[in-house]
């Protein structure tokens, strides 16, 4: 199945630093954990239409939400993890899964992208504050 069709039919998507899909690499911010955490909770708890907060635990860095479409009422579970990576930067990953097990034309993927976009905007994150986890530092030999 081609990449486009796979995206349409996926009932579940998750972000990870090593994803070959740039839209599913999650986020690594040079912004303090507390700021990213609070913005993430605020987004899930009323910041996105159709989303409702189930639980949030800043000790584990896990936010669990329900996302419901306003017209059809289809539901998806969304799990957001906020933590520190090995370099002490704030890492945010998300998982969205349809409750019916059907892809709903890429809805799980759109939910993750919508959350990421809203988080970037709320944080006022500049491009230099969003790190690409797949890029390694460039080292040049000195001659």
C-alpha atoms as a printed R data frame, in Angstrom:
    type eleno elety resid chain resno       x      y      z
1   ATOM     1    CA   UNK     A     1   0.000  0.000  0.000
2   ATOM     2    CA   UNK     A     2   1.384  3.427 -0.887
3   ATOM     3    CA   UNK     A     3   2.263  5.982  1.789
4   ATOM     4    CA   UNK     A     4  -0.808  8.096  1.033
5   ATOM     5    CA   UNK     A     5  -3.212  5.169  1.318
6   ATOM     6    CA   UNK     A     6  -1.518  3.931  4.467
7   ATOM     7    CA   UNK     A     7  -2.030  7.351  6.063
8   ATOM     8    CA   UNK     A     8  -5.690  7.354  5.095
9   ATOM     9    CA   UNK     A     9  -6.421  3.939  6.544
10  ATOM    10    CA   UNK     A    10  -4.312  4.084  9.708
11  ATOM    11    CA   UNK     A    11  -6.543  3.865 12.756
12  ATOM    12    CA   UNK     A    12  -3.587  4.619 15.030
13  ATOM    13    CA   UNK     A    13  -0.533  6.818 14.666
14  ATOM    14    CA   UNK     A    14   2.258  7.751 17.020
15  ATOM    15    CA   UNK     A    15   5.195 10.080 16.893
16  ATOM    16    CA   UNK     A    16   8.780  9.111 17.533
17  ATOM    17    CA   UNK     A    17  12.102 10.798 16.956
18  ATOM    18    CA   UNK     A    18  13.242  8.274 14.362
19  ATOM    19    CA   UNK     A    19  10.103  8.275 12.211
20  ATOM    20    CA   UNK     A    20  10.724  8.324  8.470
21  ATOM    21    CA   UNK     A    21   7.663 10.580  8.192
22  ATOM    22    CA   UNK     A    22   8.651 14.154  9.119
23  ATOM    23    CA   UNK     A    23   5.112 14.874 10.350
24  ATOM    24    CA   UNK     A    24   5.361 12.029 12.867
25  ATOM    25    CA   UNK     A    25   8.710 12.873 14.466
26  ATOM    26    CA   UNK     A    26   7.138 14.592 17.462
27  ATOM    27    CA   UNK     A    27   8.792 17.637 18.951
28  ATOM    28    CA   UNK     A    28  11.942 18.382 20.879
29  ATOM    29    CA   UNK     A    29  11.908 21.900 22.296
30  ATOM    30    CA   UNK     A    30  14.575 24.085 23.863
31  ATOM    31    CA   UNK     A    31  11.754 25.350 26.084
32  ATOM    32    CA   UNK     A    32  11.468 24.380 29.791
33  ATOM    33    CA   UNK     A    33   9.392 21.314 30.690
34  ATOM    34    CA   UNK     A    34   6.979 23.262 32.926
35  ATOM    35    CA   UNK     A    35   6.074 25.676 30.131
36  ATOM    36    CA   UNK     A    36   5.555 22.893 27.576
37  ATOM    37    CA   UNK     A    37   3.631 20.772 30.091
38  ATOM    38    CA   UNK     A    38   1.204 23.529 31.070
39  ATOM    39    CA   UNK     A    39   0.593 24.524 27.452
40  ATOM    40    CA   UNK     A    40  -0.069 20.876 26.539
41  ATOM    41    CA   UNK     A    41  -2.598 20.474 29.371
42  ATOM    42    CA   UNK     A    42  -4.320 23.745 28.443
43  ATOM    43    CA   UNK     A    43  -4.637 22.666 24.807
44  ATOM    44    CA   UNK     A    44  -6.192 19.323 25.704
45  ATOM    45    CA   UNK     A    45  -8.428 20.846 28.381
46  ATOM    46    CA   UNK     A    46 -10.502 23.144 26.208
47  ATOM    47    CA   UNK     A    47  -7.988 24.519 23.733
48  ATOM    48    CA   UNK     A    48  -9.070 22.275 20.863
49  ATOM    49    CA   UNK     A    49 -12.695 21.843 19.868
50  ATOM    50    CA   UNK     A    50 -13.981 18.357 20.620
51  ATOM    51    CA   UNK     A    51 -11.105 17.432 22.952
52  ATOM    52    CA   UNK     A    52 -11.614 16.656 26.628
53  ATOM    53    CA   UNK     A    53  -9.023 15.912 29.288
54  ATOM    54    CA   UNK     A    54  -9.284 12.562 31.049
55  ATOM    55    CA   UNK     A    55  -6.183 12.774 33.189
56  ATOM    56    CA   UNK     A    56  -2.830 14.487 33.413
57  ATOM    57    CA   UNK     A    57   0.115 13.541 35.614
58  ATOM    58    CA   UNK     A    58   3.113 15.860 35.577
59  ATOM    59    CA   UNK     A    59   5.188 13.311 37.505
60  ATOM    60    CA   UNK     A    60   4.945 10.756 34.699
61  ATOM    61    CA   UNK     A    61   4.510 13.386 31.975
62  ATOM    62    CA   UNK     A    62   1.391 11.717 30.588
63  ATOM    63    CA   UNK     A    63  -1.784 13.415 29.371
64  ATOM    64    CA   UNK     A    64  -4.752 11.304 28.253
65  ATOM    65    CA   UNK     A    65  -7.619 12.829 26.299
66  ATOM    66    CA   UNK     A    66 -10.670 11.980 24.251
67  ATOM    67    CA   UNK     A    67 -11.139 13.664 20.867
68  ATOM    68    CA   UNK     A    68 -14.664 13.580 19.438
69  ATOM    69    CA   UNK     A    69 -15.841 14.884 16.072
70  ATOM    70    CA   UNK     A    70 -18.683 17.375 16.469
71  ATOM    71    CA   UNK     A    71 -20.928 16.052 13.686
72  ATOM    72    CA   UNK     A    72 -20.513 12.280 13.557
73  ATOM    73    CA   UNK     A    73 -19.353 11.847 17.135
74  ATOM    74    CA   UNK     A    74 -16.519  9.464 16.236
75  ATOM    75    CA   UNK     A    75 -14.050  9.149 19.070
76  ATOM    76    CA   UNK     A    76 -10.313  8.706 19.373
77  ATOM    77    CA   UNK     A    77  -8.083  8.280 22.382
78  ATOM    78    CA   UNK     A    78  -5.082 10.584 22.473
79  ATOM    79    CA   UNK     A    79  -2.057 10.093 24.707
80  ATOM    80    CA   UNK     A    80   0.591 12.795 24.974
81  ATOM    81    CA   UNK     A    81   3.929 12.265 26.678
82  ATOM    82    CA   UNK     A    82   6.030 15.216 27.789
83  ATOM    83    CA   UNK     A    83   9.474 14.536 29.220
84  ATOM    84    CA   UNK     A    84  13.149 15.285 28.977
85  ATOM    85    CA   UNK     A    85  15.363 13.655 26.381
86  ATOM    86    CA   UNK     A    86  18.927 12.492 27.003
87  ATOM    87    CA   UNK     A    87  20.186 16.037 26.365
88  ATOM    88    CA   UNK     A    88  17.793 17.619 28.875
89  ATOM    89    CA   UNK     A    89  15.554 19.104 26.173
90  ATOM    90    CA   UNK     A    90  11.771 18.848 26.429
91  ATOM    91    CA   UNK     A    91  10.424 16.034 24.260
92  ATOM    92    CA   UNK     A    92   6.745 15.705 23.268
93  ATOM    93    CA   UNK     A    93   5.298 12.622 21.597
94  ATOM    94    CA   UNK     A    94   1.683 11.792 20.849
95  ATOM    95    CA   UNK     A    95  -0.404  8.740 20.033
96  ATOM    96    CA   UNK     A    96  -3.917  8.865 18.586
97  ATOM    97    CA   UNK     A    97  -6.092  5.807 18.135
98  ATOM    98    CA   UNK     A    98  -9.600  5.491 16.726
99  ATOM    99    CA   UNK     A    99 -12.008  3.803 19.115
100 ATOM   100    CA   UNK     A   100 -13.726  2.001 16.245
101 ATOM   101    CA   UNK     A   101 -10.510  0.594 14.806
102 ATOM   102    CA   UNK     A   102 -11.140  2.296 11.468
103 ATOM   103    CA   UNK     A   103  -8.906  4.925  9.908
104 ATOM   104    CA   UNK     A   104 -11.592  7.550  9.292
105 ATOM   105    CA   UNK     A   105  -9.628  8.999  6.379
106 ATOM   106    CA   UNK     A   106  -6.523  9.877  8.344
107 ATOM   107    CA   UNK     A   107  -8.225 11.363 11.394
108 ATOM   108    CA   UNK     A   108  -5.684  9.973 13.903
109 ATOM   109    CA   UNK     A   109  -2.894 11.613 11.934
110 ATOM   110    CA   UNK     A   110  -4.789 14.919 11.763
111 ATOM   111    CA   UNK     A   111  -5.361 14.867 15.515
112 ATOM   112    CA   UNK     A   112  -1.630 14.532 16.178
113 ATOM   113    CA   UNK     A   113  -0.763 17.265 13.644
114 ATOM   114    CA   UNK     A   114  -3.437 19.563 15.070
115 ATOM   115    CA   UNK     A   115  -2.076 19.163 18.582
116 ATOM   116    CA   UNK     A   116   1.517 19.784 17.428
117 ATOM   117    CA   UNK     A   117   0.533 22.903 15.490
118 ATOM   118    CA   UNK     A   118  -1.441 24.318 18.401
119 ATOM   119    CA   UNK     A   119   1.405 23.574 20.821
120 ATOM   120    CA   UNK     A   120   3.949 25.306 18.568
121 ATOM   121    CA   UNK     A   121   1.652 28.353 18.380
122 ATOM   122    CA   UNK     A   122   0.879 28.504 22.109
123 ATOM   123    CA   UNK     A   123   4.530 28.256 22.987
124 ATOM   124    CA   UNK     A   124   5.407 30.874 20.393
125 ATOM   125    CA   UNK     A   125   8.139 28.436 19.408
126 ATOM   126    CA   UNK     A   126  10.651 29.858 16.991
127 ATOM   127    CA   UNK     A   127  12.264 27.500 14.462
128 ATOM   128    CA   UNK     A   128  15.481 27.471 16.508
129 ATOM   129    CA   UNK     A   129  13.497 26.249 19.545
130 ATOM   130    CA   UNK     A   130  12.136 23.161 17.758
131 ATOM   131    CA   UNK     A   131  14.946 20.688 17.291
132 ATOM   132    CA   UNK     A   132  14.935 18.035 14.588
133 ATOM   133    CA   UNK     A   133  15.661 14.806 16.501
134 ATOM   134    CA   UNK     A   134  16.899 13.070 13.368
135 ATOM   135    CA   UNK     A   135  19.695 15.540 12.689
136 ATOM   136    CA   UNK     A   136  23.041 14.926 14.266
137 ATOM   137    CA   UNK     A   137  25.362 17.801 15.088
138 ATOM   138    CA   UNK     A   138  27.665 18.611 12.218
139 ATOM   139    CA   UNK     A   139  31.329 18.253 13.024
140 ATOM   140    CA   UNK     A   140  33.908 19.593 10.656
141 ATOM   141    CA   UNK     A   141  37.477 18.608 10.612
142 ATOM   142    CA   UNK     A   142  39.775 21.466 11.305
143 ATOM   143    CA   UNK     A   143  42.688 21.700  8.919
